[in-house]
Each structure stands twice: as structure tokens, then as C-alpha cells.
Amino acid sequence: MRRWRAVTFDDWEAKARYLDGAAWVDARILPSVRRVALQLARPFGAISPENQGELAHAVFQFVQRRVRYVSDPASEEFSDAGVVIETGWGDCDDKVRCFVALCRSLKIDAFVRPVMRDGEFVHVQAVCRYPGSDRHPKAMLGGWLVAEVILRDAKLGDDVQDVPVGPHGRRLA
């Protein structure tokens, strides 16, 4: 059964805060989130600061490649990370929430942020950091790396502008 609810927000920062808080709850209470997080961590042994970078990349690739991007049909809808994992699809809000929930389940710092261009809200993204992420060539201040999970050719650390465009001049979701 798909669990979702329609919500309105005063501003885009409020939307990002809502998604961020919801991801925190998902990481703590949803067994499917913990199960998938542990499956992703299994090849790396015990979860430790030394392997959090590899874990962050594994979570990024899972959400980017295994969760298909599907836009909301008519209105803004939000699914919890468990539903996104179970169905294998979601829009940018859902995919970002799932990424953050999985990271937090593995003790990786992550949060949801609104993306603004020329004062206009255009998107939500996740950012994450782990011990050593500050040495990544695309790390922002504090070692934060963008996790652009809806674009197929993005790498962890790429922002939207870093992703190549396809043959029709569009970035591929």
C-alpha cells in the first residue's frame, strides 16, 4: 500500500526541512530502510569512519540506479523511504529522502537542501559528508558533497551543472 500525503509549505526551506525531518524518522523507524542499509554495508564489513566514504557511494549508486525517477502525477506527493525502496520509484523529493534516510541509518551525515537559481526554487538535493570527504575535489565547505540522485550520469559530488547533457540537450534522469 502506498503511504503518501499531500502537504503545503510556506516556503521552499520549509519543504526541505520537512523532507529532512521525515528522512530522519524513516532512518529510525522503518525496518526496510535499515535492512537495505545493512545490505549495502555488508561488502564493507563493520560500519566505521574508515569505510563511510565507500558506503556513501554505495547508497548514492543504489538510489540513483535502483530507484526510477517518476514525477508526481498532478499535485505534490511525498512517499516515505520504505515505500520508495519497496516500489523502486519516486520523484526527486522521494529519492532525496530515501538517500538521506539510508545514509543516516549508516551513521553518515546527510541532509536535504533546496536548490535555488536566480532566487527561484528549482529542485531539492541531498548533501552528505564523511571522514575524508573534505579532500574530495568537489567538496563544498565543511566537506559536504552534493548527491544529485535523479540524474543518471551524475557522480557523488556533481552538481546539476556538472552532469553532461544528452543528445537532445537535456540532462538524463
C-alpha positions in Angstrom: 0.0 0.0 0.0 1.4 3.4 -1.0 1.7 5.7 2.0 1.7 9.3 1.0 0.2 12.6 1.9 -0.2 16.0 0.3 1.3 18.9 2.2 1.7 22.6 1.5 4.6 24.8 2.7 5.1 28.5 3.4 8.4 28.4 1.5 11.0 26.1 -0.1 13.2 26.0 3.0 10.2 24.6 4.9 9.8 21.9 2.3 13.4 20.9 2.6 13.1 20.9 6.4 10.0 18.7 6.2 11.8 16.2 3.9 14.9 16.2 6.1 12.9 15.6 9.3 10.9 12.8 7.5 14.1 11.2 6.4 15.4 11.2 10.0 12.2 9.4 11.1 12.4 6.9 8.2 16.0 6.1 9.2 14.9 5.4 12.8 11.6 3.5 12.4 11.4 1.8 9.0 12.8 -1.7 9.0 13.1 -1.8 5.2 15.4 1.2 5.3 17.7 -0.4 7.9 17.6 -3.7 6.0 18.7 -2.2 2.7 21.3 0.0 4.5 22.8 -3.1 6.1 22.7 -5.0 2.8 24.6 -2.1 1.1 27.1 -2.1 4.0 27.7 -5.9 4.1 30.5 -5.9 1.4 32.5 -3.4 3.5 32.4 -5.2 6.8 31.7 -3.3 10.0 30.4 0.2 9.7 33.2 2.5 10.6 34.6 6.0 9.9 37.1 4.4 7.6 34.6 3.0 5.2 31.9 5.7 5.3 33.0 7.1 2.0 32.6 3.8 0.2 29.2 3.4 2.0 28.1 6.8 0.9 29.0 6.0 -2.7 27.1 2.7 -2.5 24.0 4.4 -1.1 24.3 7.0 -3.9 24.5 4.4 -6.6 21.6 2.4 -5.1 19.2 5.3 -5.1 20.4 6.7 -8.4 20.3 3.4 -10.3 17.7 1.3 -8.5 15.0 3.9 -7.8 13.4 5.1 -11.0 12.5 8.7 -11.4 8.8 9.2 -11.8 7.3 12.7 -11.4 4.2 13.3 -9.3 1.0 13.0 -11.4 -0.7 16.2 -10.5 0.0 17.5 -7.1 2.9 17.4 -4.7 3.0 14.0 -3.0 5.5 12.5 -0.6 6.4 8.9 0.0 8.4 7.6 2.9 11.8 5.9 2.2 10.3 2.5 2.8 7.7 2.9 0.1 10.4 4.2 -2.3 12.5 1.1 -1.7 9.6 -1.2 -2.0 8.2 0.3 -5.2 11.5 1.2 -6.8 10.3 4.6 -7.9 9.8 8.2 -6.8 10.3 11.8 -7.8 13.2 14.0 -6.7 11.7 14.6 -3.2 11.2 10.8 -2.7 14.7 9.9 -4.0 16.4 12.5 -1.9 14.5 11.5 1.2 15.4 7.9 0.6 19.1 8.7 0.1 19.3 10.8 3.4 17.4 8.1 5.3 19.8 5.3 4.1 22.8 7.5 4.9 21.6 8.3 8.4 20.9 4.7 9.0 24.6 4.1 8.3 25.8 7.0 10.5 26.7 9.1 7.5 25.9 12.8 7.8 23.4 13.8 5.3 20.6 16.3 4.8 18.1 17.7 2.3 18.6 21.2 0.8 16.5 23.3 -1.6 18.3 24.3 -4.8 17.7 27.9 -5.8 18.7 29.5 -9.1 18.3 33.3 -9.6 16.1 33.4 -6.5 13.7 30.7 -7.7 13.3 27.3 -6.2 14.1 24.7 -8.9 14.9 21.4 -7.1 15.8 19.5 -3.9 19.1 17.7 -3.5 20.8 15.8 -0.8 24.3 16.5 0.6 26.4 14.2 2.6 29.8 14.1 4.3 32.0 11.5 5.9 35.5 11.4 7.3 37.8 12.4 4.5 35.1 13.9 2.3 36.8 17.3 2.6 39.6 16.0 0.4 37.1 15.2 -2.5 37.8 17.6 -5.4 34.2 18.7 -5.5 33.7 19.0 -1.7 32.0 22.2 -0.5 32.9 24.0 2.7 32.8 21.5 5.5 33.4 18.5 3.3 29.8 18.4 2.1 29.2 16.6 -1.2 26.1 17.0 -3.4 24.2 13.8 -4.1 22.3 14.5 -7.3 20.3 11.2 -7.3 17.9 11.9 -10.1 20.5 12.4 -12.9 21.7 9.2 -14.4 25.2 10.4 -15.3 25.9 12.3 -12.0 28.7 11.2 -9.7 28.7 11.8 -6.0 29.8 15.4 -5.6 28.4 16.6 -9.0 26.0 19.5 -9.0 23.4 19.7 -11.8 25.7 21.8 -14.0 28.5 19.2 -13.8 26.4 16.5 -15.4 26.8 16.1 -19.2 23.8 16.8 -21.4 22.4 14.1 -23.7 21.9 14.2 -27.5 18.8 16.4 -27.2 20.4 19.0 -24.9 18.8 17.6 -21.8 20.3 16.0 -18.7 19.1 12.4 -18.4 17.0 11.5 -15.3 
